[in-house]
Amino acid sequence: MSNDDLDLAGKPKNEPLSPEGMAAEWATMPDMLMEEGEQDGGTDRLMSQDEIDTMLGFSIGDDRDARNGIQAIVDSGSVAYERLPMLEIIFERLVRLLSTSLRNFFTDNVEVSLESIRSVRFGDYINSISLPAMLSVFKAEEWDNFGLITIESSLIYSVLDTMFGGKRGQPAPRVDGRPFTSIEINMLKRVIALILSDAEAAFKPLSPVRFTVDRIESNPRFVSISRPANAAIRVELKFDMEGRGGCLHLLLPYATIEPIRELLLESFMGEKLGRDAIWENHLATEVWQTDVAVTCVLHETQMPLKRVMKLEIGDTLMFDARPDSTVALRCGDFIVSEGRIGRVDDKIAVQVVSPLRRSKTTIAAFDSATSHLGSPS
């Protein structure tokens, strides 16, 4: 018997193993795997802490905003802001308006940049606010709901230092351990009112809205504008005032922007929110030059079908109309005006006696109807 006919335990391969032999063979397998250097591929390998954090979705450092593993599955229930493409255009317009308004307000160079637009849970955002901070709850009157503006402490002291004549290029001193004074709150209210005014101007081309300050809070526990599990949009704006500045967060719950959700789903290009002035002027010119057929209807009447079938040459139809009665001027199925029959030289003429009946369909209603008809079912 050659060595090839023997198994790992030195017994013939074709010989059936007893229960004791099977147990002995299983006991020798780990030792043989260790000798062959296959320990790393076995089932007994322990996972490192980094691998456990990656699987659970926890990360440290620059990748804190990333979501993977189980955390990505949990967060998949929140709606991503990319599904509302109009939001990015609105907030980019807000950044441009704020850059001009704050520069005039502080009489100093102020740079505003849009850092990020994220979809977060309201409760997670409230728990992540670092104190001290200024929390301004505002109400959107037309949407009948609330939003939140959060000003970080670095931006608060930078704004106060700039408004009270602090030196440029030096970071504003931070005073901890005390609440904000009434003077500081009133000064920051002016900045918040300016931000809300520019936000109204940014939303105006899409949907006119008026933002009013409801209250000022310094404790996140008293900011209850939405349920903790509800989704919200967090917009982070960064202010740079020549070495000073900080971040400001604008939080809009999805319930707040629900009345204009259909408008936010549209994808517009350009500053004019998708309306191309050149194309509109060309279309208006072509419409004015279009030839349309206008029909003059003297009178209309109804009669039974059996009478119509019995009509013969020479029969007379009596209409309930007088010679001076008005006639209808129609374009297709629409009555555009009324007139009276007359004669000019050797031609029949119609004198218009009533103003043209303009269509009740507005441009907005027409756009809505065409988009509805053009959408796939």
VEXTORVEX-663399 format. One record per residue (C-alpha): residue number from 1; chain; x, y, z. Coordinates in steps of 0.1 Angstrom, whole numbers, plus 2048, in hexadecimal, padded with zeros to 3 digits. Example, Ala and Ser with C-alpha at 12.3 -4.5 7.8 and 13.67 -1.06 7.14 Angstrom:
+-----+------+-----+-----+-----+
: pos : unit :   X :   Y :   Z :
+-----+------+-----+-----+-----+
:   1 :    A : 87B : 7D3 : 84E :
:   2 :    A : 889 : 7F5 : 847 :
+-----+------+-----+-----+-----+
END
This chain:
+-----+------+-----+-----+-----+
: pos : unit :   X :   Y :   Z :
+-----+------+-----+-----+-----+
:   1 :    A : 800 : 800 : 800 :
:   2 :    A : 80F : 821 : 7F5 :
:   3 :    A : 80F : 842 : 809 :
:   4 :    A : 7F5 : 850 : 7F0 :
:   5 :    A : 7DB : 837 : 7FD :
:   6 :    A : 7DE : 843 : 821 :
:   7 :    A : 7CB : 861 : 82F :
:   8 :    A : 7D8 : 87C : 846 :
:   9 :    A : 7D5 : 865 : 865 :
:  10 :    A : 7E9 : 849 : 854 :
:  11 :    A : 7CB : 833 : 84E :
:  12 :    A : 7BF : 825 : 82C :
:  13 :    A : 7A9 : 83E : 81A :
:  14 :    A : 78F : 825 : 810 :
:  15 :    A : 78A : 818 : 833 :
:  16 :    A : 76B : 827 : 843 :
:  17 :    A : 772 : 83C : 862 :
:  18 :    A : 763 : 834 : 884 :
:  19 :    A : 755 : 850 : 89A :
:  20 :    A : 775 : 850 : 8AE :
:  21 :    A : 789 : 853 : 88F :
:  22 :    A : 774 : 870 : 881 :
:  23 :    A : 778 : 883 : 8A2 :
:  24 :    A : 79E : 87D : 8A1 :
:  25 :    A : 7A0 : 88A : 87D :
:  26 :    A : 78C : 8AA : 886 :
:  27 :    A : 7A3 : 8B0 : 8A3 :
:  28 :    A : 7C3 : 8AE : 88E :
:  29 :    A : 7B6 : 8C6 : 873 :
:  30 :    A : 7BC : 8E7 : 885 :
:  31 :    A : 7E0 : 8DD : 88C :
:  32 :    A : 7E7 : 8D4 : 868 :
:  33 :    A : 7D7 : 8F5 : 85C :
:  34 :    A : 7EE : 908 : 873 :
:  35 :    A : 80C : 8F6 : 866 :
:  36 :    A : 802 : 8FF : 842 :
:  37 :    A : 7FE : 924 : 84A :
:  38 :    A : 7D9 : 926 : 844 :
:  39 :    A : 7D0 : 933 : 866 :
:  40 :    A : 7C6 : 955 : 858 :
:  41 :    A : 7AB : 946 : 841 :
:  42 :    A : 79B : 931 : 85C :
:  43 :    A : 779 : 937 : 86D :
:  44 :    A : 789 : 93E : 88E :
:  45 :    A : 799 : 95F : 883 :
:  46 :    A : 78F : 97D : 899 :
:  47 :    A : 784 : 99E : 889 :
:  48 :    A : 797 : 9BD : 890 :
:  49 :    A : 787 : 9DC : 8A0 :
:  50 :    A : 789 : 9EF : 87E :
:  51 :    A : 777 : 9D3 : 86C :
:  52 :    A : 75C : 9D2 : 887 :
:  53 :    A : 757 : 9F8 : 884 :
:  54 :    A : 755 : 9F6 : 85E :
:  55 :    A : 73B : 9DA : 85F :
:  56 :    A : 726 : 9ED : 878 :
:  57 :    A : 72A : A0E : 866 :
:  58 :    A : 73E : A22 : 87F :
:  59 :    A : 75C : A36 : 873 :
:  60 :    A : 774 : A4E : 883 :
:  61 :    A : 785 : A6C : 874 :
:  62 :    A : 77F : A7B : 851 :
:  63 :    A : 767 : A5F : 847 :
:  64 :    A : 74E : A67 : 863 :
:  65 :    A : 734 : A72 : 849 :
:  66 :    A : 737 : A51 : 836 :
:  67 :    A : 71D : A36 : 83B :
:  68 :    A : 723 : A11 : 836 :
:  69 :    A : 71B : 9EF : 845 :
:  70 :    A : 6FE : 9EC : 85C :
:  71 :    A : 6FD : A12 : 862 :
:  72 :    A : 6F7 : A17 : 83C :
:  73 :    A : 6D9 : 9FF : 83E :
:  74 :    A : 6CA : A12 : 85B :
:  75 :    A : 6CF : A34 : 84B :
:  76 :    A : 6C1 : A28 : 829 :
:  77 :    A : 69E : A31 : 836 :
:  78 :    A : 6A5 : A56 : 834 :
:  79 :    A : 69F : A68 : 813 :
:  80 :    A : 6BF : A75 : 802 :
:  81 :    A : 6BE : A9A : 7F8 :
:  82 :    A : 6CA : A90 : 7D5 :
:  83 :    A : 6A6 : A86 : 7CE :
:  84 :    A : 69E : AAB : 7D0 :
:  85 :    A : 6B6 : ABA : 7B7 :
:  86 :    A : 6A7 : ADD : 7BA :
:  87 :    A : 6B4 : AE1 : 7DD :
:  88 :    A : 6D8 : AE4 : 7D3 :
:  89 :    A : 6D0 : B00 : 7BB :
:  90 :    A : 6BC : B13 : 7D5 :
:  91 :    A : 6D7 : B11 : 7EF :
:  92 :    A : 6F2 : B1B : 7D6 :
:  93 :    A : 6DE : B39 : 7CF :
:  94 :    A : 6DB : B3F : 7F5 :
:  95 :    A : 701 : B3F : 7F7 :
:  96 :    A : 704 : B59 : 7DD :
:  97 :    A : 6EA : B6F : 7ED :
:  98 :    A : 6FA : B6C : 810 :
:  99 :    A : 71C : B75 : 803 :
: 100 :    A : 70F : B96 : 7F7 :
: 101 :    A : 6F8 : B9D : 814 :
: 102 :    A : 711 : B95 : 830 :
: 103 :    A : 72C : BA9 : 81E :
: 104 :    A : 716 : BC7 : 81F :
: 105 :    A : 70A : BC0 : 843 :
: 106 :    A : 72D : BBC : 852 :
: 107 :    A : 73D : BD5 : 83A :
: 108 :    A : 759 : BBB : 838 :
: 109 :    A : 763 : B9E : 822 :
: 110 :    A : 74D : B7F : 829 :
: 111 :    A : 750 : B5F : 815 :
: 112 :    A : 733 : B46 : 817 :
: 113 :    A : 737 : B23 : 809 :
: 114 :    A : 720 : B05 : 808 :
: 115 :    A : 731 : AE9 : 81A :
: 116 :    A : 718 : ACD : 818 :
: 117 :    A : 6F3 : AC3 : 814 :
: 118 :    A : 6EA : AA4 : 827 :
: 119 :    A : 6CC : A90 : 831 :
: 120 :    A : 6CC : A89 : 856 :
: 121 :    A : 6B5 : A7E : 871 :
: 122 :    A : 6A8 : A9A : 887 :
: 123 :    A : 6B1 : A89 : 8A8 :
: 124 :    A : 6D4 : A80 : 89C :
: 125 :    A : 6DA : AA4 : 892 :
: 126 :    A : 6CE : AB3 : 8B3 :
: 127 :    A : 6E4 : A9B : 8C6 :
: 128 :    A : 702 : AA5 : 8B1 :
: 129 :    A : 700 : ACA : 8B8 :
: 130 :    A : 71F : AD7 : 8CB :
: 131 :    A : 718 : AF1 : 8E6 :
: 132 :    A : 718 : B0E : 8EA :
: 133 :    A : 703 : B15 : 8CB :
: 134 :    A : 6E7 : B2C : 8C0 :
: 135 :    A : 6C8 : B1A : 8B4 :
: 136 :    A : 6AE : B2F : 8A1 :
: 137 :    A : 68C : B1F : 89A :
: 138 :    A : 67B : B30 : 87C :
: 139 :    A : 659 : B29 : 86D :
: 140 :    A : 651 : B27 : 848 :
: 141 :    A : 62F : B38 : 846 :
: 142 :    A : 623 : B2B : 825 :
: 143 :    A : 62F : B08 : 82C :
: 144 :    A : 621 : B09 : 850 :
: 145 :    A : 63F : AF8 : 85F :
: 146 :    A : 660 : AFF : 870 :
: 147 :    A : 686 : AFF : 869 :
: 148 :    A : 6A5 : B03 : 87D :
: 149 :    A : 6C5 : B19 : 87A :
: 150 :    A : 6E3 : B0E : 88F :
: 151 :    A : 700 : B26 : 894 :
: 152 :    A : 720 : B16 : 8A2 :
: 153 :    A : 732 : B28 : 8BE :
: 154 :    A : 750 : B31 : 8A8 :
: 155 :    A : 73A : B43 : 88F :
: 156 :    A : 726 : B54 : 8AC :
: 157 :    A : 745 : B63 : 8BB :
: 158 :    A : 753 : B6C : 899 :
: 159 :    A : 734 : B7F : 890 :
: 160 :    A : 732 : B91 : 8B1 :
: 161 :    A : 757 : B9A : 8AF :
: 162 :    A : 752 : BA8 : 88C :
: 163 :    A : 733 : BBC : 895 :
: 164 :    A : 744 : BCB : 8B3 :
: 165 :    A : 764 : BD5 : 8A0 :
: 166 :    A : 77C : BB9 : 8A7 :
: 167 :    A : 79E : BB8 : 895 :
: 168 :    A : 7A0 : BA5 : 875 :
: 169 :    A : 7B4 : B85 : 871 :
: 170 :    A : 7B1 : B7B : 895 :
: 171 :    A : 79A : B5F : 8A1 :
: 172 :    A : 77E : B6B : 8B7 :
: 173 :    A : 781 : B63 : 8DC :
: 174 :    A : 76B : B47 : 8E8 :
: 175 :    A : 759 : B4C : 909 :
: 176 :    A : 74B : B2C : 919 :
: 177 :    A : 738 : B25 : 938 :
: 178 :    A : 71E : B41 : 935 :
: 179 :    A : 6FE : B45 : 921 :
: 180 :    A : 6FA : B5E : 905 :
: 181 :    A : 6F1 : B81 : 910 :
: 182 :    A : 6D3 : B94 : 903 :
: 183 :    A : 6E9 : BAB : 8EF :
: 184 :    A : 6FA : B8E : 8DE :
: 185 :    A : 6D9 : B7D : 8D6 :
: 186 :    A : 6CA : B9D : 8C7 :
: 187 :    A : 6E9 : BA3 : 8B2 :
: 188 :    A : 6E7 : B7F : 8A5 :
: 189 :    A : 6C2 : B83 : 89E :
: 190 :    A : 6CC : B9D : 884 :
: 191 :    A : 6E2 : B84 : 872 :
: 192 :    A : 6C8 : B69 : 874 :
: 193 :    A : 6AE : B80 : 865 :
: 194 :    A : 6C6 : B88 : 849 :
: 195 :    A : 6CC : B63 : 842 :
: 196 :    A : 6A6 : B5C : 842 :
: 197 :    A : 6A0 : B79 : 82A :
: 198 :    A : 6B9 : B6C : 811 :
: 199 :    A : 6AA : B49 : 815 :
: 200 :    A : 688 : B57 : 80C :
: 201 :    A : 698 : B67 : 7EC :
: 202 :    A : 6A8 : B45 : 7E4 :
: 203 :    A : 687 : B33 : 7E6 :
: 204 :    A : 672 : B4E : 7D5 :
: 205 :    A : 677 : B43 : 7B1 :
: 206 :    A : 66B : B20 : 7BA :
: 207 :    A : 651 : B27 : 7D5 :
: 208 :    A : 64C : B48 : 7E7 :
: 209 :    A : 650 : B43 : 80D :
: 210 :    A : 655 : B59 : 82C :
: 211 :    A : 66C : B4F : 848 :
: 212 :    A : 666 : B5E : 86A :
: 213 :    A : 67B : B58 : 88A :
: 214 :    A : 666 : B45 : 8A3 :
: 215 :    A : 67E : B43 : 8C1 :
: 216 :    A : 6A3 : B41 : 8CA :
: 217 :    A : 6B0 : B23 : 8DE :
: 218 :    A : 6D1 : B1A : 8ED :
: 219 :    A : 6C8 : AF7 : 8F8 :
: 220 :    A : 6C2 : ADD : 8DD :
: 221 :    A : 6A9 : ACA : 8F3 :
: 222 :    A : 690 : AE7 : 8EE :
: 223 :    A : 691 : AE6 : 8C8 :
: 224 :    A : 674 : ACE : 8C1 :
: 225 :    A : 66A : AD7 : 89E :
: 226 :    A : 669 : AB2 : 892 :
: 227 :    A : 66A : A8F : 89F :
: 228 :    A : 68C : A80 : 8A6 :
: 229 :    A : 688 : A65 : 88C :
: 230 :    A : 67C : A7C : 870 :
: 231 :    A : 693 : A85 : 853 :
: 232 :    A : 6A0 : AA8 : 84D :
: 233 :    A : 6B7 : ABA : 836 :
: 234 :    A : 6D6 : AC9 : 845 :
: 235 :    A : 6E8 : AE5 : 832 :
: 236 :    A : 70A : AEF : 83F :
: 237 :    A : 716 : B12 : 836 :
: 238 :    A : 73A : B1D : 83E :
: 239 :    A : 741 : B42 : 845 :
: 240 :    A : 764 : B50 : 841 :
: 241 :    A : 76B : B74 : 84D :
: 242 :    A : 791 : B78 : 847 :
: 243 :    A : 79D : B5E : 860 :
: 244 :    A : 77D : B5E : 874 :
: 245 :    A : 75D : B4B : 86F :
: 246 :    A : 74C : B2A : 874 :
: 247 :    A : 72F : B14 : 868 :
: 248 :    A : 70A : B19 : 867 :
: 249 :    A : 6F1 : AFD : 863 :
: 250 :    A : 6CF : B01 : 853 :
: 251 :    A : 6B8 : AE4 : 85B :
: 252 :    A : 697 : ADE : 848 :
: 253 :    A : 682 : AC0 : 851 :
: 254 :    A : 673 : AAE : 834 :
: 255 :    A : 650 : AB6 : 842 :
: 256 :    A : 659 : ADB : 83D :
: 257 :    A : 661 : AD8 : 818 :
: 258 :    A : 645 : ABF : 811 :
: 259 :    A : 62E : ADA : 802 :
: 260 :    A : 648 : AE1 : 7E7 :
: 261 :    A : 655 : ABE : 7E2 :
: 262 :    A : 648 : ABB : 7BF :
: 263 :    A : 65B : ADB : 7B6 :
: 264 :    A : 67B : ACF : 7C6 :
: 265 :    A : 67A : AAF : 7B1 :
: 266 :    A : 67E : AC3 : 791 :
: 267 :    A : 6A0 : AC6 : 781 :
: 268 :    A : 6A6 : AEA : 775 :
: 269 :    A : 6C5 : AF8 : 765 :
: 270 :    A : 6D0 : B1C : 768 :
: 271 :    A : 6C7 : B39 : 77E :
: 272 :    A : 6A4 : B3D : 770 :
: 273 :    A : 699 : B1B : 77D :
: 274 :    A : 696 : B0A : 75B :
: 275 :    A : 685 : B26 : 747 :
: 276 :    A : 699 : B2E : 727 :
: 277 :    A : 692 : B52 : 71D :
: 278 :    A : 69F : B4D : 6FA :
: 279 :    A : 688 : B2F : 6F4 :
: 280 :    A : 66A : B41 : 703 :
: 281 :    A : 66F : B5F : 6ED :
: 282 :    A : 673 : B49 : 6CE :
: 283 :    A : 654 : B35 : 6D7 :
: 284 :    A : 63F : B54 : 6DD :
: 285 :    A : 64A : B63 : 6BB :
: 286 :    A : 640 : B44 : 6A9 :
: 287 :    A : 61F : B42 : 6BB :
: 288 :    A : 616 : B65 : 6B1 :
: 289 :    A : 61E : B5D : 68C :
: 290 :    A : 60A : B3D : 68C :
: 291 :    A : 5EC : B3C : 674 :
: 292 :    A : 5CC : B30 : 685 :
: 293 :    A : 5AA : B29 : 676 :
: 294 :    A : 58D : B3D : 684 :
: 295 :    A : 56A : B31 : 67D :
: 296 :    A : 54B : B46 : 67E :
: 297 :    A : 52D : B32 : 68B :
: 298 :    A : 50B : B43 : 683 :
: 299 :    A : 4F6 : B2C : 698 :
: 300 :    A : 4F4 : B09 : 6A6 :
: 301 :    A : 4D6 : AF3 : 6AC :
: 302 :    A : 4CD : AD0 : 6B4 :
: 303 :    A : 4B4 : AB9 : 6A3 :
: 304 :    A : 4AC : A94 : 6A4 :
: 305 :    A : 4C0 : A7D : 68E :
: 306 :    A : 4A0 : A71 : 67B :
: 307 :    A : 499 : A94 : 670 :
: 308 :    A : 4BC : A99 : 664 :
: 309 :    A : 4BA : A79 : 650 :
: 310 :    A : 49A : A86 : 63F :
: 311 :    A : 4A9 : AA6 : 633 :
: 312 :    A : 4A6 : AAC : 60D :
: 313 :    A : 4B0 : AC6 : 5F5 :
: 314 :    A : 49B : AE6 : 5FA :
: 315 :    A : 493 : AE0 : 61F :
: 316 :    A : 496 : AFF : 635 :
: 317 :    A : 4A5 : AFE : 658 :
: 318 :    A : 498 : B19 : 670 :
: 319 :    A : 4B2 : B27 : 688 :
: 320 :    A : 4A9 : B39 : 6A8 :
: 321 :    A : 4BD : B58 : 69F :
: 322 :    A : 4B6 : B7B : 693 :
: 323 :    A : 4C9 : B8E : 678 :
: 324 :    A : 4DA : BA4 : 692 :
: 325 :    A : 4E4 : B87 : 6A9 :
: 326 :    A : 508 : B82 : 6B1 :
: 327 :    A : 51C : B65 : 6A2 :
: 328 :    A : 538 : B51 : 6B4 :
: 329 :    A : 55C : B53 : 6A8 :
: 330 :    A : 56D : B32 : 6B0 :
: 331 :    A : 590 : B25 : 6AE :
: 332 :    A : 58D : B00 : 6AF :
: 333 :    A : 576 : AF7 : 6CC :
: 334 :    A : 57B : B18 : 6DE :
: 335 :    A : 566 : B37 : 6DB :
: 336 :    A : 57E : B55 : 6D9 :
: 337 :    A : 565 : B71 : 6D3 :
: 338 :    A : 543 : B7B : 6C5 :
: 339 :    A : 539 : B91 : 6A7 :
: 340 :    A : 51E : B9D : 68F :
: 341 :    A : 51B : B94 : 66B :
: 342 :    A : 51F : BB0 : 651 :
: 343 :    A : 52C : BB7 : 62F :
: 344 :    A : 54A : BCA : 622 :
: 345 :    A : 549 : BD0 : 5FD :
: 346 :    A : 541 : BAE : 5EE :
: 347 :    A : 54E : B99 : 60C :
: 348 :    A : 53D : B8D : 62B :
: 349 :    A : 54D : B9C : 64B :
: 350 :    A : 54A : B97 : 670 :
: 351 :    A : 54C : BB4 : 688 :
: 352 :    A : 55B : BAA : 6AA :
: 353 :    A : 544 : BB7 : 6C6 :
: 354 :    A : 553 : BA7 : 6E5 :
: 355 :    A : 577 : BA5 : 6F2 :
: 356 :    A : 58C : B86 : 6ED :
: 357 :    A : 587 : B6B : 707 :
: 358 :    A : 5AA : B64 : 714 :
: 359 :    A : 5B3 : B42 : 720 :
: 360 :    A : 5B2 : B3B : 745 :
: 361 :    A : 5D0 : B24 : 743 :
: 362 :    A : 5EF : B34 : 752 :
: 363 :    A : 613 : B2C : 74A :
: 364 :    A : 617 : B19 : 76B :
: 365 :    A : 5F7 : B04 : 765 :
: 366 :    A : 603 : AFD : 741 :
: 367 :    A : 625 : AF2 : 74E :
: 368 :    A : 615 : ADC : 768 :
: 369 :    A : 5FD : ACC : 74E :
: 370 :    A : 619 : AC5 : 735 :
: 371 :    A : 630 : AB6 : 74F :
: 372 :    A : 614 : AA0 : 75B :
: 373 :    A : 60C : A94 : 738 :
: 374 :    A : 631 : A8F : 730 :
: 375 :    A : 639 : A7B : 74F :
: 376 :    A : 63B : A56 : 74A :
: 377 :    A : 61F : A42 : 759 :
+-----+------+-----+-----+-----+
END
